[in-house]
Structures are given as structure tokens and as C-alpha cells.
Amino acid sequence: AAEQIRSGACSVGIYPEGTRNREHTGLLPFKNGSFKIAQRTGAPVVVAAIDGSERIHRRAPLPVHVQFSIAGVIEQPEGARCGTQDLSRQARQMLCRALQVEDPGE
């Protein structure tokens, strides 16, 4: 995946919580390893949230409102790659601000 990203052939989407959050009470803990590809490539990380997708299978074929929002972008300085924990922390903070939820880790 890292080689494909470096060559510009693709982008990769990863869900750092690792599973669907059914409680809707904030964010689940992030798995730092989910940021390994970004850390290895130095690629910018687009931090985004998807809300409402769990209703799709229950309501099909009826329309469902799903919200996709971009919380921001983490630009990694050229040559100075961020660690996975740092990327995870930054992404989590951006999502908490965008979703207006408290981060118990702070």
C-alpha cells in the first residue's frame, strides 16, 4: 500500500477505531497502527467522519441520510515523518472538535 501511495496510484481509507461505534457516546480508542502507512509514506492524512451509515442496511431501498465531513488535513513536513502515536493523537483531536465530543484521553 505504501508503494502504491508513493507512486500516486491510489489513496487509502482506514477506520482507526477498528470497529463500528454503536454507542454514539464519543470516539472509541484508536489503533495507532492504522496510521503506519501514512507514517511510512509521509503522505498527508485527511481526517474525516462518517455518521449514519449504520441505517443503510435497515432502511434499504429507502433513502438514508449519511453525513460525511472532513475535519481537516494533517500535513507531514517533508523529510520529518510523524510517529503513529502522534498522527493518531492529532487525528483524534481533530475529529473530537469536528464532532463536538469530549475526548476522555485529554
Secondary structure, DSSP 8 states (H G I E B T S, - for coil): -HHHHHHTS------TTSS---S-SS-----GGGGHHHHHHT--EEEEEEESGGGHHHHTTS----EEEEEEEE---TT----HHHHHHHHHHHHHHHHT---TT-
